[in-house]
Amino acid sequence: MELQVQPKLIIHGGAGSSLHGKGGLEAVRRSLHTVIEEVYSLLLSGSTASEAVVHGCQMLEDNPRFNAGTGSVLQSDGQIRMSASLMDGASGRFSGVINISRVKNPIDLAQFLQSSPDRVLSDFGSAELAREMQIPSYNALTDLRLQEWIQERQDNFKSTMANVVAEPELVETTNAGRGTIGVVALDTYGKLAAGTSTGGKGFERIGRVSDSAMPAGNYATSNAGVSCTGIGEDIIDECLAARIVVRVTDGMSLKDAMQRSLGEAHQNKRDLGAIALDASGAIAWGKTSEILLAAYHDGEKIGDTLEWTGNELIGYC
């Protein structure tokens, strides 16, 4: 099939309250831009939106800087449980895994489940699927995350969540961030897809379910695709990803849908962020937190939101 539209791409590595110092900012920028460059080249070579999203999520999961895959935060019992989902806008199909352990790339299972009659699996079902797929066992633990958990245990788990960026020079020491990783792509055939993956918020009650494997945090149709980050409970309460996409599907522009949805979230005192694309190639991002770790390719150049600290709720191009 010949190329029909200019592909677009946007990714995120979480949301938070601070990037600590210029070194931290530049390190995060390099990480995000590397993913953008590689995934955008796949889109240019004819990869589908879903293929590009999965590849981007794999790269972000493999980077210990972010809270997904390797570098995931530990829950209250010291275990890592990850969640991920994929939604293909062309087929309108959502798939995901919830609280899976000991795999390198949870997004791989979400991709496999796209063609399954049972498309969202919880912990035991996800583990069984990983065995069926013969995915090798993998320990996603990093020294930084272990030290973070040990310190928090000594404080009797007073923090409600862990830091989202697993590098001490990148964040303030107190409650600096929260979130996930996510990718939204528009391919050369005009199709959209969105993927989201997380290690959770850290120190949470066993069995807690994040927004990342729900349409609240990850949603796409033929009209728009959205991936969210931030406090999972806040994203669920807003049903943010689906809310934005439904508004675009009902005829609102992506800019207006983001503005209204983030405005409502801000009014409701939610702590979250979102990245979005629509079928026309419009790119948008929004946050109620101070920092959104996002980068995008608009078809001509790479941009990012790392130094966006203004009071406005959304940005777009």
FENWO-V295663 format. One record per backbone hydrogen bond with DSSP energy under -0.5 kcal/mol. NH is the residue of the N-H (numbers start at 1). CO is the residue of the C=O. If there is no record, write none. Layout:
nh/co
NH/CO
NH/CO
This chain:
nh/co
4/188
5/188
7/5
8/186
9/297
10/184
11/295
12/182
13/293
15/178
16/291
17/176
18/176
20/18
20/170
21/19
24/20
25/21
26/22
27/23
28/24
29/25
30/26
31/27
32/28
33/29
34/30
35/31
36/32
37/33
38/34
39/35
40/36
41/37
42/38
43/39
44/40
45/41
46/43
47/42
52/48
53/49
54/50
55/51
56/52
57/53
58/54
59/55
60/56
61/57
62/58
63/60
64/62
66/63
68/66
70/61
71/140
72/69
75/79
76/204
78/75
81/79
82/100
83/198
84/97
85/196
86/95
87/194
88/93
89/87
89/192
90/192
92/88
93/88
95/86
96/119
97/84
98/121
100/82
108/105
109/105
109/106
110/106
111/107
112/108
113/109
114/111
115/112
116/113
119/117
121/96
126/122
127/123
128/124
129/125
130/126
131/127
132/128
133/129
134/131
135/130
138/102
140/138
146/142
147/143
148/144
149/145
150/146
151/147
152/148
153/149
154/150
155/151
156/153
157/152
162/201
166/65
166/164
167/165
170/167
171/167
171/168
175/173
178/15
181/197
182/12
183/195
184/10
185/193
186/8
187/191
190/187
193/185
194/87
195/183
196/85
197/181
198/83
199/67
203/74
208/205
214/211
217/211
217/214
218/214
219/226
221/224
225/277
226/219
227/275
228/217
229/273
231/271
232/230
235/231
236/232
237/233
238/234
239/235
240/235
241/216
242/215
243/239
244/240
245/241
246/242
247/243
248/244
249/245
250/246
251/248
252/247
257/253
258/254
259/255
260/256
261/257
262/258
263/259
264/260
265/261
266/262
267/263
268/264
269/266
270/265
272/270
273/229
274/286
275/227
276/284
277/225
278/282
279/223
281/278
284/276
285/315
286/274
287/313
288/272
289/272
290/16
291/16
292/305
293/14
294/292
295/11
296/303
297/9
298/301
303/296
305/294
308/305
309/307
315/285
317/283
